[in-house]
Amino acid sequence: MAITAEMVKNLRERTGAGMMECKTALTESNGDVDAAIEYLRKRGMAQAAKRAGRVASEGVVGIKLSDDRTLGVLAEVNCETDFVARNDGFKALVDEITAIVFTSDQPSAALVAADGPIGSRITAEIAKVGENMAVPRTAKLTADHVGSYSHMGGKIGVLVQIDGAKGEAATHDAFKTFVNELAMHVAAAAPEYTTRAEVPSERVEKEKEIYRAQMAESGKPANVIEKIIEGKLGAFYEGVCLVDQPTIRDPKVKVSQALDAVAKAVGSPLAIKGFARFKVGEASQA
């Protein structure tokens, strides 16, 4: 069967594969489009397996928010080189994958599985581009208001969740400024937890053990040592808990204090529900 340019064009639009790959697939399948798609998928899987061992630590973190700002998603899409990461085609792929996460109710593991909508799309792109790619993690957050921030061209992506911001409160200039600065703060300060309550007790005890060991030869009374330890724990919490950290605007003001000030300005109680922060390459180093 003669393979026409129109047939090649249509298959390319459906699969994203290169023109020569589409022509070969159609030739091998004698013009049967479904068989050609299966041929390309199989070839893509073979290419993906061949490149699976190569490190994919470059990439972009995609962000998408609902129009009412009550839902936000992050999707980290990795490739091997910054050259590919800066390519318009790769950026379009990131947008496509982020949109899949946004609209799907499936868990991330199902989406990125080899036969999932993201996994199969990545497999096809690996065959097309010739680099290993991966989607190591995604996040989907909901709240009364979700803010976002993208840093360094998508190398870092952040979502922050704020509850209590409804109606006029969410459109207040002071609130919008706070949310933007909070997302920027998370990008810069990289907190691990939102509040002290989220810190595992095992980690707190480990910190205390370290402090006690440091004070073991001090000769100070036990009650004094415990007070010193509590002081050191305060500094520890400032390092890892978002609400305890000094703000990027004013190091003398903690995030919790800035939140209280904004709540007063907008006339509505506010709470930081949580956040997500993805930095490209972190997942591959874990």
VENMOVEN-V704469 format. One record per residue. N is the residue number from 1. RES is the residue in one small letter. SS is DSSP state (hx for helix, st for strand, lp for the rest). D_LAST is the distance of its C-alpha to the last C-alpha in Angstrom with 2 decimals. Layout:
BEGIN
{{N;RES;SS;D_LAST} {N;RES;SS;D_LAST}}
END
This chain:
BEGIN
{{1;m;lp;51.21} {2;a;lp;51.03} {3;i;lp;47.65} {4;t;lp;48.31} {5;a;hx;46.33} {6;e;hx;46.24} {7;m;hx;44.63} {8;v;hx;41.93} {9;k;hx;41.41} {10;n;hx;41.12} {11;l;hx;38.61} {12;r;hx;36.48} {13;e;hx;36.55} {14;r;hx;35.51} {15;t;hx;32.66} {16;g;lp;31.51} {17;a;lp;32.08} {18;g;lp;34.04} {19;m;hx;37.83} {20;m;hx;38.35} {21;e;hx;35.84} {22;c;hx;37.70} {23;k;hx;41.04} {24;t;hx;40.00} {25;a;hx;38.69} {26;l;hx;41.96} {27;t;hx;44.01} {28;e;hx;42.33} {29;s;lp;42.84} {30;n;lp;46.39} {31;g;lp;45.70} {32;d;lp;44.19} {33;v;hx;41.55} {34;d;hx;39.70} {35;a;hx;39.65} {36;a;hx;38.47} {37;i;hx;35.53} {38;e;hx;34.65} {39;y;hx;35.06} {40;l;hx;32.64} {41;r;hx;30.04} {42;k;hx;30.38} {43;r;hx;30.20} {44;g;hx;27.11} {45;m;hx;25.38} {46;a;hx;26.48} {47;q;hx;25.18} {48;a;hx;21.78} {49;a;hx;21.64} {50;k;hx;22.77} {51;r;hx;20.09} {52;a;lp;17.14} {53;g;lp;15.96} {54;r;lp;16.05} {55;v;lp;13.07} {56;a;lp;13.24} {57;s;lp;11.62} {58;e;st;14.79} {59;g;st;16.33} {60;v;st;17.61} {61;v;st;16.97} {62;g;st;20.13} {63;i;st;22.02} {64;k;st;25.07} {65;l;st;27.34} {66;s;lp;30.38} {67;d;lp;33.71} {68;d;lp;34.26} {69;r;lp;30.84} {70;t;lp;30.19} {71;l;st;27.29} {72;g;st;24.33} {73;v;st;21.41} {74;l;st;18.32} {75;a;st;16.98} {76;e;st;14.37} {77;v;st;15.87} {78;n;st;14.43} {79;c;st;16.72} {80;e;lp;17.02} {81;t;lp;19.35} {82;d;hx;20.32} {83;f;hx;23.80} {84;v;hx;22.97} {85;a;hx;20.96} {86;r;lp;24.17} {87;n;lp;26.41} {88;d;hx;28.40} {89;g;hx;27.84} {90;f;hx;24.05} {91;k;hx;24.52} {92;a;hx;26.92} {93;l;hx;24.41} {94;v;hx;21.93} {95;d;hx;24.90} {96;e;hx;25.83} {97;i;hx;22.50} {98;t;hx;22.32} {99;a;hx;25.89} {100;i;hx;25.11} {101;v;hx;22.55} {102;f;hx;25.21} {103;t;hx;28.04} {104;s;lp;26.52} {105;d;lp;26.59} {106;q;lp;24.34} {107;p;lp;20.87} {108;s;hx;17.95} {109;a;hx;17.41} {110;a;hx;21.08} {111;l;hx;21.07} {112;v;hx;18.40} {113;a;lp;19.79} {114;a;lp;21.73} {115;d;lp;24.98} {116;g;lp;23.86} {117;p;hx;25.09} {118;i;hx;21.87} {119;g;hx;20.90} {120;s;hx;24.41} {121;r;hx;24.56} {122;i;hx;21.44} {123;t;hx;23.00} {124;a;hx;26.22} {125;e;hx;24.71} {126;i;hx;23.00} {127;a;hx;26.50} {128;k;hx;28.08} {129;v;hx;25.94} {130;g;lp;24.89} {131;e;lp;21.20} {132;n;lp;18.18} {133;m;lp;16.97} {134;a;st;14.67} {135;v;st;14.34} {136;p;st;10.83} {137;r;st;12.01} {138;t;st;15.35} {139;a;st;17.06} {140;k;st;20.76} {141;l;st;22.44} {142;t;st;26.13} {143;a;lp;28.37} {144;d;lp;31.82} {145;h;st;30.30} {146;v;st;26.95} {147;g;st;26.40} {148;s;st;24.07} {149;y;st;23.17} {150;s;st;21.83} {151;h;st;21.15} {152;m;hx;21.45} {153;g;hx;22.55} {154;g;hx;19.77} {155;k;lp;16.81} {156;i;st;16.29} {157;g;st;17.67} {158;v;st;18.81} {159;l;st;20.88} {160;v;st;22.86} {161;q;st;25.04} {162;i;st;28.49} {163;d;st;31.02} {164;g;lp;34.72} {165;a;lp;35.09} {166;k;lp;37.69} {167;g;lp;40.69} {168;e;hx;41.90} {169;a;hx;39.22} {170;a;hx;36.54} {171;t;hx;38.74} {172;h;lp;39.66} {173;d;hx;38.87} {174;a;hx;37.54} {175;f;hx;35.08} {176;k;hx;33.89} {177;t;hx;33.44} {178;f;hx;31.49} {179;v;hx;29.08} {180;n;hx;28.47} {181;e;hx;27.95} {182;l;hx;25.69} {183;a;hx;23.33} {184;m;hx;23.54} {185;h;hx;22.92} {186;v;hx;19.64} {187;a;hx;18.54} {188;a;hx;19.70} {189;a;hx;19.02} {190;a;lp;15.60} {191;p;lp;16.69} {192;e;lp;14.57} {193;y;st;17.59} {194;t;lp;20.94} {195;t;lp;23.28} {196;r;hx;23.60} {197;a;hx;24.27} {198;e;hx;20.71} {199;v;lp;19.33} {200;p;lp;19.05} {201;s;hx;22.07} {202;e;hx;20.19} {203;r;hx;18.31} {204;v;hx;21.70} {205;e;hx;23.40} {206;k;hx;20.97} {207;e;hx;21.74} {208;k;hx;25.40} {209;e;hx;25.32} {210;i;hx;24.04} {211;y;hx;26.80} {212;r;hx;29.41} {213;a;hx;28.62} {214;q;hx;29.04} {215;m;hx;32.39} {216;a;lp;33.64} {217;e;lp;36.07} {218;s;lp;37.18} {219;g;lp;40.22} {220;k;lp;39.86} {221;p;lp;40.99} {222;a;hx;38.43} {223;n;hx;39.15} {224;v;hx;38.55} {225;i;hx;35.23} {226;e;hx;34.10} {227;k;hx;35.13} {228;i;hx;33.19} {229;i;hx;30.09} {230;e;hx;30.56} {231;g;hx;30.82} {232;k;hx;27.60} {233;l;hx;25.86} {234;g;hx;27.26} {235;a;hx;25.57} {236;f;hx;22.24} {237;y;hx;22.69} {238;e;hx;23.61} {239;g;hx;20.26} {240;v;hx;18.08} {241;c;st;20.60} {242;l;hx;21.72} {243;v;hx;25.36} {244;d;hx;25.72} {245;q;lp;24.49} {246;p;st;27.23} {247;t;lp;27.71} {248;i;lp;27.28} {249;r;lp;30.99} {250;d;lp;32.33} {251;p;lp;30.45} {252;k;lp;33.29} {253;v;lp;32.52} {254;k;st;29.67} {255;v;hx;28.11} {256;s;hx;29.96} {257;q;hx;33.20} {258;a;hx;32.75} {259;l;hx;32.19} {260;d;hx;35.40} {261;a;hx;37.32} {262;v;hx;36.38} {263;a;hx;37.28} {264;k;hx;40.64} {265;a;hx;41.17} {266;v;hx;40.61} {267;g;lp;42.41} {268;s;lp;39.77} {269;p;lp;37.36} {270;l;lp;33.74} {271;a;st;30.43} {272;i;st;26.81} {273;k;st;25.42} {274;g;st;21.75} {275;f;st;19.44} {276;a;st;16.44} {277;r;st;14.65} {278;f;st;12.58} {279;k;st;11.91} {280;v;lp;11.88} {281;g;lp;9.06} {282;e;hx;6.41} {283;a;hx;5.24} {284;s;hx;5.61} {285;q;hx;3.81} {286;a;lp;0.00}}
END
